[in-house]
Amino acid sequence: MRSSAAIILDVARRARDQGRRDLAHYLYQTVSARFHGTAAADSAAMEVAGLRQAASWQSGAATLGAYGALYGAWLGLAVPAAFGADESGPYGAGILAGVPIGFFAGRGLARASRLSAGQSRAIAFASLFGTFQAAGWRDVFNIGDRTQTLCPPPGFAGPCSTFTETSERAPFSAAIVGGLAGIGTAAVLARSREMSSGTVAAAQWGSLWGTWFGSAIAVLVDQDTEDAALTWALTGSTVGLLVTATQARKWSLSAGRPWLVSAAGIGGLVAGLGADLLFEVDDEKAAIALPLAGSVAGLIVGGRATRPRDGTPVEARLPASGALLELGRGGLAVGPPLPAPAVASRLRPNGRPAAGFGVQIPLISVNLP
């Protein structure tokens, strides 16, 4: 007669083949727990690992497909803007073509390369990072802008005047190139190494905190020009990303811990702003120093408070939509809002509409059954 473990394994495999992964996972776990140390338990453990890997690949395809659709919509608007389109037709055609192309391209890349959820999130974030870095450095170095000098006609006295004409197309061109470069770089790296969701979340937060620290330091060292302040912010973002991305793999982070640590840092930052208001701080350096010190203290406290104890990591449910607050079947989830590139319409001095490079930050996502 067949043993009980063999019968349960057979039922689990049938459930797996029928697509009932939750039932199969439960049965495999049951065999592992009740028949520990047997060949059946070892077989069940291997099946559980396979189910988890398959679920990760499925999640990666869904993540990159959804993000690909959003990024395709952005490209559908950005490409016509980069070519200086004034009519609405190219933008509408761009969205209609960009959304399905982005969706199938993202999902196809994830499936072909068997990308995990963490690897797919890394590619999505790399596109955002590359987009904003490229657009920011273009602004610092005025790439694409034209400098013109106008002098009075002969016979009229007066000095010549020089002014810079800001390009309307260059910011979009830089953002497109930077975003695609980020996707390509992350995709190459993802093929050669595993990227956990915790590592990716830490890199995302590291980039954001680096931007804040760079901006604050720019104020403290009297870098008050727009280009200098932007340079400090962009440099800080890059340093923060590189440090956390290289070190996070040593910390064995869960997906929720970077958010919990950063939540403590945000609390410290807000406390510093409250101190500014309470003591009516007027000095610019002192006004930025208090939130800076508060955020550093908050990050240190958050890091210590969320350290795993007895091998059990502190976890938190993160929004899948990238919004600050997400309400769905699983209840309320809170997490870091992920900024995304956007096209903002504005009016030229002559009254005609024009496209401008902008940023959108999702705050609330509601997904009710």
C-alpha positions as CSV (number, residue, x, y, z in Angstrom):
1,M,0.0,0.0,0.0
2,R,1.1,3.5,-0.7
3,S,2.1,5.6,2.3
4,S,0.1,8.6,3.5
5,A,2.9,10.9,2.4
6,A,2.9,9.5,-1.2
7,I,-0.9,9.9,-1.4
8,I,-0.7,13.6,-0.2
9,L,2.1,14.3,-2.7
10,D,0.1,12.8,-5.5
11,V,-2.9,15.0,-4.6
12,A,-0.7,18.0,-4.4
13,R,0.8,17.4,-7.8
14,R,-2.6,17.1,-9.3
15,A,-3.7,20.4,-7.7
16,R,-0.5,22.0,-9.0
17,D,-1.2,20.8,-12.6
18,Q,-4.8,22.1,-12.3
19,G,-3.5,25.5,-11.4
20,R,-4.6,25.3,-7.8
21,R,-1.3,26.5,-6.4
22,D,-2.5,27.6,-3.0
23,L,-3.9,24.1,-2.3
24,A,-0.7,22.4,-3.6
25,H,1.5,24.7,-1.5
26,Y,-0.6,23.8,1.6
27,L,-0.3,20.1,1.0
28,Y,3.4,20.2,0.3
29,Q,3.9,22.2,3.5
30,T,1.9,19.5,5.3
31,V,4.1,16.7,4.1
32,S,7.2,18.7,5.1
33,A,5.9,19.2,8.6
34,R,4.4,15.8,9.3
35,F,7.0,13.6,7.6
36,H,10.2,15.6,8.4
37,G,13.4,13.9,7.5
38,T,11.9,11.5,5.0
39,A,12.4,11.4,1.2
40,A,8.8,12.6,0.8
41,A,9.5,15.7,2.9
42,D,12.6,16.4,0.8
43,S,10.5,16.1,-2.4
44,A,7.8,18.3,-1.0
45,A,10.4,21.0,-0.1
46,M,11.7,21.0,-3.7
47,E,8.1,21.3,-5.0
48,V,7.5,24.3,-2.6
49,A,10.7,26.0,-3.9
50,G,9.5,25.4,-7.5
51,L,6.1,26.9,-6.7
52,R,7.7,30.0,-5.1
53,Q,10.0,30.4,-8.1
54,A,7.0,30.1,-10.5
55,A,5.0,32.6,-8.5
56,S,8.0,35.0,-8.5
57,W,8.3,34.8,-12.3
58,Q,4.5,35.3,-12.6
59,S,4.7,38.4,-10.4
60,G,7.7,39.7,-12.3
61,A,5.8,39.4,-15.6
62,A,2.7,41.1,-14.2
63,T,4.8,43.9,-12.6
64,L,6.9,44.7,-15.7
65,G,3.8,44.3,-18.0
66,A,1.9,46.9,-15.9
67,Y,4.8,49.3,-15.7
68,G,5.5,48.8,-19.4
69,A,2.0,50.0,-20.2
70,L,2.5,53.1,-18.1
71,Y,6.0,53.8,-19.6
72,G,4.7,53.2,-23.1
73,A,2.0,55.8,-22.5
74,W,4.7,58.2,-21.3
75,L,6.8,57.5,-24.4
76,G,3.8,58.0,-26.5
77,L,3.5,61.6,-25.2
78,A,7.3,62.3,-24.8
79,V,8.3,61.3,-28.3
80,P,6.0,63.7,-30.1
81,A,7.0,66.4,-27.6
82,A,10.7,65.8,-28.4
83,F,10.0,66.4,-32.0
84,G,8.1,69.6,-31.3
85,A,4.6,68.4,-32.2
86,D,2.0,71.2,-31.8
87,E,-1.2,69.3,-32.7
88,S,-3.0,66.8,-30.5
89,G,-3.0,64.0,-33.1
90,P,0.5,62.7,-32.6
91,Y,0.0,62.6,-28.8
92,G,-3.2,60.6,-29.2
93,A,-1.6,58.2,-31.6
94,G,1.4,57.9,-29.3
95,I,-0.7,56.8,-26.4
96,L,-2.8,54.3,-28.4
97,A,0.4,52.7,-29.7
98,G,2.6,53.1,-26.6
99,V,0.3,51.4,-24.1
100,P,0.0,48.0,-25.8
101,I,3.6,48.0,-27.1
102,G,4.9,48.8,-23.6
103,F,2.7,46.2,-22.0
104,F,3.7,43.3,-24.3
105,A,7.3,44.4,-24.4
106,G,7.6,44.5,-20.6
107,R,5.8,41.2,-20.1
108,G,7.7,39.6,-22.9
109,L,11.0,40.7,-21.5
110,A,10.1,39.3,-18.0
111,R,8.9,36.0,-19.4
112,A,11.8,35.5,-21.8
113,S,14.4,36.3,-19.1
114,R,12.4,34.7,-16.3
115,L,12.7,37.8,-14.2
116,S,11.6,37.7,-10.5
117,A,9.5,40.3,-8.9
118,G,12.6,42.0,-7.5
119,Q,14.3,42.1,-10.9
120,S,11.3,43.5,-12.6
121,R,10.9,46.2,-9.9
122,A,14.6,47.0,-10.4
123,I,14.1,47.6,-14.1
124,A,11.1,49.8,-13.5
125,F,12.9,51.9,-11.0
126,A,16.0,52.1,-13.2
127,S,13.9,53.7,-15.9
128,L,12.6,56.3,-13.5
129,F,16.1,57.0,-12.1
130,G,17.6,57.3,-15.6
131,T,14.7,59.6,-16.7
132,F,15.1,62.1,-13.9
133,Q,18.9,62.0,-13.8
134,A,19.2,62.7,-17.6
135,A,16.6,65.5,-17.5
136,G,18.3,67.0,-14.4
137,W,21.8,67.0,-15.8
138,R,20.6,68.4,-19.1
139,D,19.2,71.3,-17.2
140,V,22.5,71.8,-15.2
141,F,24.6,71.9,-18.4
142,N,21.9,73.6,-20.5
143,I,22.2,71.0,-23.2
144,G,20.1,71.9,-26.2
145,D,19.6,75.5,-25.1
146,R,20.7,78.3,-27.4
147,T,22.5,81.5,-26.4
148,Q,21.7,84.5,-28.5
149,T,23.2,88.0,-28.6
150,L,21.2,91.0,-29.9
151,C,22.8,94.3,-30.6
152,P,21.2,97.6,-31.6
153,P,21.2,98.4,-35.4
154,P,23.9,100.6,-36.8
155,G,23.3,104.2,-35.8
156,F,21.6,103.4,-32.5
157,A,23.6,103.6,-29.3
158,G,23.3,100.9,-26.6
159,P,25.0,97.8,-25.4
160,C,24.4,94.3,-26.8
161,S,22.3,91.9,-24.7
162,T,22.8,88.2,-24.4
163,F,20.1,85.8,-23.3
164,T,19.6,82.0,-23.3
165,E,16.6,80.5,-25.1
166,T,15.5,77.4,-23.2
167,S,14.8,74.5,-25.4
168,E,11.3,72.9,-25.2
169,R,12.3,69.7,-26.9
170,A,15.7,68.9,-25.2
171,P,14.2,67.9,-21.8
172,F,12.0,65.3,-23.4
173,S,14.9,64.0,-25.6
174,A,17.2,63.7,-22.5
175,A,14.4,62.0,-20.5
176,I,13.7,59.4,-23.2
177,V,17.4,58.5,-23.6
178,G,18.0,58.4,-19.9
179,G,15.0,56.2,-19.2
180,L,15.8,53.7,-22.0
181,A,19.4,53.6,-20.8
182,G,18.2,52.8,-17.3
183,I,16.0,50.0,-18.6
184,G,18.8,48.5,-20.7
185,T,21.4,48.7,-17.8
186,A,19.0,47.1,-15.3
187,A,18.0,44.4,-17.7
188,V,21.6,43.4,-18.3
189,L,22.3,43.3,-14.6
190,A,19.2,41.3,-13.9
191,R,20.3,38.6,-16.2
192,S,23.4,38.0,-14.2
193,R,22.2,38.3,-10.6
194,E,19.2,37.9,-8.4
195,M,17.6,41.1,-7.0
196,S,15.4,40.7,-4.0
197,S,12.5,43.0,-3.4
198,G,14.1,44.2,-0.2
199,T,17.3,45.2,-2.0
200,V,15.4,47.0,-4.7
201,A,13.3,48.8,-2.1
202,A,16.4,49.9,-0.2
203,A,17.9,51.2,-3.4
204,Q,14.8,53.2,-4.2
205,W,14.7,54.8,-0.7
206,G,18.5,55.3,-0.8
207,S,18.1,57.3,-4.0
208,L,15.3,59.4,-2.4
209,W,17.2,60.0,0.8
210,G,20.3,60.9,-1.2
211,T,18.3,63.5,-3.0
212,W,17.2,65.0,0.3
213,F,20.6,65.0,1.9
214,G,22.2,66.5,-1.2
215,S,19.7,69.3,-1.4
216,A,20.1,70.0,2.4
217,I,23.9,70.1,2.1
218,A,23.6,72.5,-0.8
219,V,21.9,74.9,1.5
220,L,24.4,74.4,4.3
221,V,27.4,75.1,2.1
222,D,25.7,78.2,0.4
223,Q,25.1,76.6,-3.0
224,D,22.2,78.9,-3.6
225,T,22.1,79.0,-7.4
226,E,19.6,76.7,-9.1
227,D,22.2,74.7,-11.1
228,A,24.4,74.2,-8.0
229,A,21.5,73.0,-5.9
230,L,20.3,70.7,-8.6
231,T,23.9,69.3,-9.0
232,W,24.0,68.5,-5.3
233,A,20.6,66.8,-5.4
234,L,21.4,64.7,-8.5
235,T,24.8,63.7,-7.1
236,G,23.2,62.8,-3.7
237,S,20.6,60.7,-5.4
238,T,23.3,58.8,-7.4
239,V,25.5,58.2,-4.3
240,G,22.5,57.1,-2.2
241,L,21.5,54.6,-4.9
242,L,25.0,53.1,-5.3
243,V,25.6,52.8,-1.6
244,T,22.3,51.1,-0.7
245,A,22.3,48.9,-3.8
246,T,25.8,47.5,-3.1
247,Q,25.3,47.2,0.7
248,A,21.7,46.0,0.9
249,R,22.6,42.6,-0.4
250,K,24.6,42.1,2.8
251,W,21.7,43.0,5.1
252,S,19.1,40.4,4.0
253,L,16.3,42.9,3.9
254,S,12.7,42.0,3.7
255,A,10.6,44.0,1.3
256,G,8.9,46.0,4.0
257,R,11.9,46.9,6.2
258,P,13.3,49.8,4.1
259,W,9.8,51.4,4.2
260,L,9.6,51.1,8.0
261,V,13.1,52.5,8.4
262,S,12.3,55.4,6.1
263,A,9.0,56.0,7.9
264,A,11.0,56.6,11.0
265,G,13.3,58.9,9.0
266,I,10.3,60.9,7.7
267,G,9.0,61.2,11.3
268,G,12.4,62.7,12.3
269,L,12.3,65.1,9.4
270,V,8.8,66.2,10.3
271,A,9.8,66.6,13.9
272,G,12.7,68.9,12.7
273,L,10.2,71.0,10.7
274,G,8.0,71.2,13.8
275,A,11.0,72.5,15.8
276,D,11.5,75.2,13.1
277,L,8.0,76.4,13.6
278,L,8.0,76.1,17.4
279,F,11.2,78.2,17.8
280,E,10.4,80.4,14.8
281,V,13.8,79.8,13.2
282,D,14.6,82.5,10.6
283,D,18.1,81.5,9.7
284,E,18.1,79.4,6.5
285,K,20.9,77.1,7.5
286,A,19.5,76.5,11.0
287,A,16.1,75.9,9.4
288,I,17.4,73.1,7.2
289,A,19.8,71.7,9.8
290,L,17.0,70.7,12.2
291,P,15.0,68.6,9.7
292,L,18.3,67.1,8.4
293,A,19.4,66.1,11.9
294,G,16.0,64.8,12.7
295,S,15.9,62.6,9.5
296,V,19.3,61.1,10.2
297,A,18.3,60.3,13.8
298,G,15.0,58.8,12.6
299,L,16.8,56.6,10.1
300,I,19.2,55.3,12.8
301,V,16.4,54.6,15.2
302,G,14.3,53.0,12.5
303,G,17.2,50.8,11.5
304,R,17.8,49.6,15.0
305,A,14.1,49.1,15.8
306,T,13.4,47.0,12.8
307,R,16.4,44.6,13.1
308,P,15.3,41.0,12.8
309,R,15.0,39.3,16.2
310,D,15.1,35.5,16.6
311,G,15.3,35.2,12.9
312,T,11.9,36.8,12.3
313,P,12.1,39.9,10.1
314,V,9.8,42.8,10.6
315,E,7.5,43.0,7.6
316,A,5.0,45.4,6.2
317,R,2.6,45.1,3.3
318,L,3.6,47.5,0.5
319,P,1.2,49.0,-2.1
320,A,1.5,47.2,-5.5
321,S,0.4,50.3,-7.3
322,G,3.3,52.6,-6.2
323,A,0.9,55.0,-4.5
324,L,1.3,56.3,-0.9
325,L,-1.9,54.7,0.2
326,E,-3.6,51.7,-1.3
327,L,-7.0,50.4,-0.4
328,G,-7.9,46.9,-1.7
329,R,-9.0,43.4,-0.8
330,G,-6.0,43.0,1.5
331,G,-6.9,46.2,3.5
332,L,-4.9,49.3,3.7
333,A,-1.2,49.4,2.6
334,V,1.2,52.3,3.1
335,G,4.4,52.7,1.2
336,P,6.7,55.1,-0.6
337,P,5.0,56.9,-3.5
338,L,7.0,56.2,-6.7
339,P,7.3,59.4,-8.9
340,A,6.8,59.0,-12.6
341,P,7.6,61.2,-15.6
342,A,4.7,63.1,-17.0
343,V,3.8,65.6,-19.7
344,A,2.3,68.8,-18.4
345,S,0.5,71.2,-20.8
346,R,1.2,74.9,-20.6
347,L,0.7,78.0,-22.7
348,R,3.3,79.8,-24.7
349,P,3.5,83.6,-24.5
350,N,1.6,83.7,-27.8
351,G,-1.2,81.8,-26.3
352,R,-0.6,78.5,-28.1
353,P,-0.4,75.3,-26.1
354,A,2.9,73.6,-25.5
355,A,4.1,70.4,-23.7
356,G,6.4,70.6,-20.7
357,F,8.3,67.9,-18.8
358,G,6.8,67.2,-15.4
359,V,6.5,64.8,-12.5
360,Q,3.5,63.0,-11.1
361,I,3.4,61.4,-7.6
362,P,0.6,58.9,-7.0
363,L,-1.0,59.4,-3.5
364,I,-4.1,57.2,-3.3
365,S,-5.0,54.0,-5.2
366,V,-8.4,52.3,-4.6
367,N,-8.9,48.7,-5.9
368,L,-12.2,47.4,-4.6
369,P,-13.8,44.1,-5.7
